[in-house]
Amino acid sequence: MLSSQIKSNEIVFGSCNKDLLEEIIFYGIGLGADFVEIFIENTDNSSVLAEEDFITSVSPSFGRGAGIRIFKGKKDGFVSTNDLTKHGLMRSVSQAIEMLDITDNKRKVFNGLSKHRDYSLSKKKWINEVPSIHEISEKLLVSTKSLKKNNKIITRKGSYSRNLQEVIIASSDGTYVSDIRLHQTVGLNVIASDAQYRSSGSRRFGSSGMPNEFRLWDHEKAANDVFESSMNMLYADYVDAGQMPVVLANKFGGVIFHEACGHLLETTQIERGTTPFENKLNEKIAHESVTAIDEGISEGSFGSLSVDDEGMEPEKSVLIKDGILKKFISDRAGELRTGHKRTGSGRRQNYSFAAASRMRNTYIAKGEHSKEDLINSISEGLYCKSMGGGSVGATGQFNFAVEEGYLIKNGKLTNPVKGATLIGEAKEVMPKISMCGNDLELAPGFCGSISGSVNVTVGQPHIKVDSITVGGR
Amino acid sequence: MNSREITTQISKAADFLNLKKWDYGASFSNDYSVQVDKGEAKQLKASQKQILTIRVWNQSNLVGITTTSDISESGIKKALKQANIASDFGNKNESTEFSPLAKDPIKVKEVKKRNPVGIKKLLTVLREAEVKLLESHESIKSVPYNGLSESFFERVYANSEGAFRSYSKSQAALYLYARAEEKNKKPRSSGSVKLGYGADDLDIESCIKEASNKTISHLNYSSIKTDKYLICLSPESFLTIINAFSSMFNARSIIDGVSLSNKNSIGEKLSTEALNIYDDGLHEKNISSTPFDGEGTPTKRLCLINRGRIENFIHSESTARIFKTTPTGHAGLGSKVSVSPDWIVVEKSDENFDLKTLLVHSTYEGEFVYIEELNAIHAGVRASQGSFSLPFDGWLYKNGKKISIESATVAGDIKYLLKNIVNIESSQEVTTSGISPHIWVDELSITGDA
């Protein structure tokens, strides 16, 4: 079959699709759309699970689809489909136009697509460089074996997943982009048990755009870390509830900023009127020790990307500088509806979601204190060494679970405690982050929100919160 | 391709690849949804999705799997090839077979498939609902989370031994989540969700009323003192807890060592004899019911707790074989077959003599905390350890008055909670995840700011 025949009738990854994409965008503009965006995706994923000393699950998957977004004024219509033929894509455009009930004759101008920005050129070899299922399986089994350190460990799991996503993004402002994204994660989990006592431990590691990263993963160190955590927590008492100062560890401790503040700095929250920070630009919203950043450019970090899902290169956004709110995280719809300039943060889980303003690598910048300085400054409080997940409600109230916690007494770490949940409101907690350590580190995670689950990193140095509500028994 | 054609296509491709044993599950859906913002359409969505999951058994009877959205002839061939490659890594420690019930007759509820009403009507209905909700109280300033959707889908299961099941249905959902603001007070939010077979079946007025009443009821709020309280769990919050700890009844979780139960837990006393719990995916009130699971096993009503004691576990084909019983219709098709409950039904048994029947949330005049809704389940539940620490929306009832509780968590242990049930109210309420009466529990820890 001639390649030109293919191009005219169906999207083909790895080929020039410019004529077909232009034809579809012209079609949408001709029907009265203000703006037309086409997001096309081809995925090749696999995941492997090792339990005890066996591989218990190998799950490959592949797929393709397109998301068509049409704007008319500030409203938008979004249609997703698995049909990548010209007919299928045009039908999706028609459906979006029909949904928006576009009847006026004012036509926007579409001058064709700009020069193709192809970020995938150096990445096409990745699929051949990532570890094979066999290699992954062997390393996971070695990892779960490393967790078998005593007979109190009753459950050992190692999991790996690899997502390879090839995207084409084209829109009526001329954007024409291709990219390949590679994300790998590996995690270890244990459950320890002794009589009536139970504890669990888990750690997850992740990278983007680094096919060799899993091979370099130090599974011994990870296994030791998970084992120690579960042993430390096995006989822990439940924490007493109350208000107290806390020190949050670095890496995944950054989930507090992600949940408590980061989400409220996404323009989707301004659109909904659910952020207390809407009119606080250039005002103090946090303690002066806090500088916070969201960026998509740290090499290999889980939330990094060459280009966002709307075709914009990610920028480094200083959200808060010395406690002053400086910027919101914005996407195309956010810019249109709130006036905040795009930051390269338009992200989506896959083609079936419209992009929205989402965090990437989000962290509190390092300060000048040591971890010991922070702990020594507290007479009675809680050290949160390892954090679980969290969420933020419609009124800005957040919560997150403490997986591994220790009481602080007279400036020293003492007994391990379990069952703690930190709850509060961003507006009240941000001014209470009074000390930042000098040991900034990032940790990977998944963030679920309006445009699905996306890869992010959270991060911070050790930080001290002067007072927060700790839920317990 | 329709589902029969897909089955034929898979059969042909499997023959070509010399794959003798295979099964597949597929779903096809068309979804339409709208969101509004102060009378204006915000986002209108339509999606057409298809997902195919194929399993193949190799000559060593090891299973491999692949999932794809590419249901073309070439996509099916590629999926079979990938599944065959994956079968080299199949679980040697635990075999998987076809469900012995995959050809048994299924009970299909009276077909209630509706026709699409279309995006324009969805938009009109949601706009009107938003206006009514905003007009219902002067303090309700916005409805930041709202949506009206309708979905039409088909599910299929088939295998190389001739089993073939197909089921199509429709479903609509409306959610309204309002935000109220008053001067010198924190904003308060609450909402309501309604499901129906189609958009015309949704009880829109009651959704508006519920969202409004709930939101307004939280306007006057106060912190609560950290202490242990008598608790009344709403039907929704009790079902949330039961679902969060459903690994207690889950044979897969037991085998994996992540359940509080073990193989010998059948008959174990978990709570007052007054408590019965069933899983009943085919319940007439369950809008989301499907007549078979991912392995083609018919869905059925199953007693999980009978008079306070564990009566049954939920199973897939492989867990049932290990436990020497039959599959219960709770499997999800996957490389490692998952097991999960369908729709929980909680009721008072006839052995209810030890209950404190004066504890009725609408009439009781003593002090108690009413938990309307539990939040952040993914963060605050440790299912394998039995503990939970969860933020909630609710009220403190004291001296004949009720006041909304600001920023608090409830913490405890599921076994403690079940053992300390002191009343099960008589009337059940239907929720989106099941049906339950109000449940009273003595002495749970609440953490507040006061």
Interface residues (C-beta under 8 A of the other chain):
Chain A: V48 L49 E51 F54 I55 T56 S57 V58 S59 P60 S61 F62 G63 R64 G65 K74 K75 D76 G77 F78 V79 S80 T81 N82 D83 S92 Q95 A96 E98 M99 L100 D101 I133 H134 S137 I154 T155 I191 R198 S199 S200 Y238 A241 G242 Q243 E271 R272 G273 T274 S352 A354 G388 G389 G390 S391 G393 A394 T395 G396 Q397 N399 F400 A401 K418 G419 A420 T421 I423 G424 E425 T469 V470 G471 G472 R473
Chain B: D37 E40 A41 K42 Q43 L44 K45 A46 S47 Q48 K49 Q50 G64 I65 T66 T67 T68 S69 D70 I71 K78 A79 Q82 A83 I85 A86 F89 G90 N91 K92 N93 E94 I119 K120 K141 S142 P144 Y145 Y177 R179 K186 P187 R188 S189 T226 D256 G257 V258 G334 S335 K336 N375 A376 H378 A379 G380 R382 S384 Q385 G386 S387 S389 L390 P391 S407 A408 T409 A411 G412 S445 T447 G448 D449
